[in-house]
Amino acid sequence: MTSPLIHSSSQSLDWAITSMPTEVPTSWVGLASRACQAILDEVVASLATAQVNAEKAVDACLLLDASSW
């Protein structure tokens, strides 16, 4: 991936994280609601991990761009 694509991916993850609900609607009840919440929790955690990795990739690209490589 090129530096602009990595930066764009990082911005897309930022958008996804701010757009993703963290809880199922309160009107949802029962076993299906708990199952959906568990999956939603996993997705939110996965996005957070991906965001950290994307930030590391952006930082690495910035260092590479600044070097005489």
C-alpha positions, 0 to 999 in steps of 0.5 A, spaced: 500 500 500 502 506 498 502 512 504 496 515 501 492 509 501 494 507 508 492 514 510 485 514 507 484 507 510 486 510 517 480 515 516 475 510 513 476 506 520 475 513 524 469 514 520 467 507 521 468 507 529 464 514 530 459 511 526 458 504 529 453 503 535 456 500 541 449 498 544 443 494 541 437 498 541 433 498 548 427 495 545 431 489 543 430 484 548 432 476 549 437 471 547 437 474 540 439 481 543 444 478 547 447 475 541 447 481 537 450 485 543 456 480 543 457 480 536 457 488 536 462 488 542 467 484 537 466 488 531 467 494 536 473 491 539 476 489 532 475 496 529 479 499 535 485 494 534 485 496 526 485 503 528 491 502 532 494 498 527 492 503 521 495 509 526 502 505 526 502 504 519 501 511 518 506 513 523 511 508 519 509 511 512 511 518 515 518 516 518 519 512 511 517 519 507 522 523 512 528 518 511 533 519 505 530 512 503 
